[in-house]
Amino acid sequence: MAAIRRARTGTWDRFAASDPGLLRLMAGLRTVGAITLTLAVLALLGTDVTHMVAGAMAAMVGTFAIKEKEVRGQAVTLACALPVALASMSLGALLHAQVIAGDVFFVLLIFGAVYGRRFGDRGTALGLIGFQVYFVSLFVRATVDTLPELYLTLTVAFACSAVVRFAVVPETPQRTLGRLREAFRARLAQLVAAQVELLDSTPEELDKVLDTLRQRTARLHEAALMIQGRLEEGTRDAATAARLQRRIADAEIAAERLGVTLLNARSSERADTITLHLPHAPVPVAAHRTPTEDATTGTLRRDLNALHLLIARPAGGGGGMAVAHVRNRLLGYRDEEKLPTASPATQDVFRGIGEAARAVLGLRLALDGPQDQSDDSPATARSREEFDAEDVAMAGLDEEAEEKAGDERTGLRRPTTRAAFQVAVGSTLAIIGGEFLSSQRWYWAVLTCWVVFLNTASTGEIMVKGYRRLVGTVLGVVAGVALAGLVGNNTWLAFGLVLLFIFGMFFTAPLSYALMSFCVTAMLGLLYTLLNTYSLDVLILRIEETALGAACGIIAAVLVLPVHTDSRTDELLGTVLERLRDVVSAAVEQLSGGPAVDLLDKARDLDTALDDLRASTQPLTHPITPLRVRRQTARYLVALLETCAYHARSLAATAELVPYSKTVAADPRLERAGRRIARNIDVIVARVVDENTRGEVTAGASIASILDVDDTGTPRSGTVTYRVLRHLQRLDEGVVGLARPLDVPVAGRNVGSTG
């Protein structure tokens, strides 16, 4: 039974790690549940198939459109949504026979729905519901005579959506945050498991293991960002949120640092940390050597597996003194005298294991509260005291709320206004072209034009999204042909498959837009079967309308207030660099003895900006991009920035130890290194903003020589320099590396390296 239970737990952990917070699973279940309940109620009321289809579509949009995190906000938006849906359905029925007036209103409705995004989640939801319900009226060919039944159908659909949302599949910020924390723990365990594989991998296996290591490092970072985005609503007070945010950041940085030290230990040379961020990056030749099996390697493997056990074991999972003994042994590696006799690179790995064990202990204390301390070793007791000191220090900081700068752009420069005009023009073109293809189903072109603008901000993103939708639609048509023959006249089998595809839509949406489009098109084929309007010609028309809608969207994006991909990426690149400078400058100032500031918020802003940049470069890095040089440059820049962000997060985490740590002291000499890095970033930002700006990045001597360390070239243990010198060196090298592909002149030459 114990083996079965462990296997079940392991399977669930893998699933939880693949879907952080079970957000996709809950979204799919909630939507399918709302549709199922709606269909059941409408069937009991004796509603015909056409109105059941309308009810299913209304329940779907009434569920997925509402994205607010607080339950009260969801309830208010849902209450406002029903009148909006009724009004939209009424206008759709009234304008059913008025072709020109109906088309004009549809364009105005689209403009208003997109413009409404500027009012936050509620404005976005109500605009989306208004548009989609009007689309439903076109799909079921609503008329004034059918309005009473349609009103009843919409009321039932929104009522069922409310029941499922608040009673059947309830979702609260606290519950979501709890699941996200479990996903973070599972992904952390997976990352450590990949590090064990890295230790034991043969030269033939190394490239594959490194790909796994990169993927799991990125997925852990993704989970950390998702948690940070839900801390305010999901915790009882600001102090708890700050404590949890700190522990999550500590665990992420410790795990990432452990991977770097392991990679270094596999090579006689220092491996560049970019290896962890750039897919298919070349691995140093020396790293391909087969690890020799000796006592130290065996101890290292044992301790990595022990660390995995500490992470994977849930709170209260048993183990007692055995688990405490393992934890005490790993935390002992934080003391220099307890490190095994080995090469400096291997000793770094043991230090990394000790820091990772400390981070796991801190995470457990933040998530599960105080634990039994009877079996603590001196090293474990000291770690607990450090956490207590951190909590006191955080409580003592002035709680000054930072006022985030809002979008200062106005008029046509505001993203929502620009997008509204673009979608309106694109939809007008789609209506005109769609009418030529089909006077009955022209709205498919409009729908495609609408969706390619959702969550996109540049012409390149719109082109890639249109391409993915077309690919998914073509594949969905093939599936629709097969399913139509399978279903025949079986209404409930068709509805069952519709529910399956709807679940697939929401479960795959964040992973693959093409796969989601496939599910949408296959579902529509089934709906046409239910409405007795299915034919192969209809599905082929669906492809034509989709291609037309995507083309109209791209034309509008190019001609109407265009935002070119290069301009968008340059803007976001400048933002990332500015936030990188802010984090590094503030961290170095605190490391040099300056006042304590909230570095974690600055680091989170950097991560958010980097995620935005990564998304904006997708059109440049997509396989269909013909410009291979630009694709390689974009991937290289993002990888370098991810490396710099890792070192900046590590600096920030170390800097926050300075005000209350007994073993880490400030070093005023670091300020000089921080000034050079900040100045270099400023030069690069100025060049990104204006290509005509003159300025040179300074490379010169290494950070180690700037700091004038002791005769052996190594800072004394016990100073903060000992912990941060490598991060500063890598940051300096990374910033200089950014200068070259951006055509910023580099003065001097980087000599010497701390590794």
Secondary structure, DSSP 8 states (H G I E B T S, - for coil): -HHHHHHHHHHHHHHHHHSGGGHHHHHHHHHHHHHHHHHHHHHHTT--HHHHHHHHHHHHHHHHS---SSHHHHHHHHHHHHHHHHHHHHHHHHTSS-HHHHHHHHHHHHHHHHHGGGGHHHHHHHHHHHHHHHHHHHHTT--GGGHHHHHHHHHHHHHHHHHIIIIIS---HHHHHHHHHHHHHHHHHHHHHHHHHHHH--TTTHHHHHHHHHHHHHHHHHHHHHHHTTHHHHSSSHHHHHHHHHHHHHHHHHHHHHHHHHHHHTSSS---GGGGTSTT----GGGGS-----HHHHHHHHHHHHHHHHHHS-TT---HHHHHHHHHHHHGGGSGGGS-S--HHHHHHHHHHHHHHHHHHHHHHHHH-----TT--HHHHHHHHHHHHHHHHHHHS-------------GGGSHHHHHHHHHHHHHHHHHHHHHHH-SSSTHHHHHHHHHHTTT--SHHHHHHHHHHHHHHHHHHHHHHHHHHHHHTT-HHHHHHHHHHHHHHHHHHTTT-HHHHHHHHHHHHHHHHHHTT---HHHHHHHHHHHHHHHHHHHHHHHHSS---HHHHHHHHHHHHHHHHHHHHHHHHHHHTT-----HHHHHHHHHHHHHHHHHHTHHHHSTT-S-HHHHHHHHHHHHHHHHHHHHHHHHHHHHTTTTT-SS-B--TTHHHHHHHHHHHHHHHHHHHH-TT----EE--B-HHHHTT--TTS---TTBHHHHHHHHHHHHHHHHHHHHTTTT--EES--B----
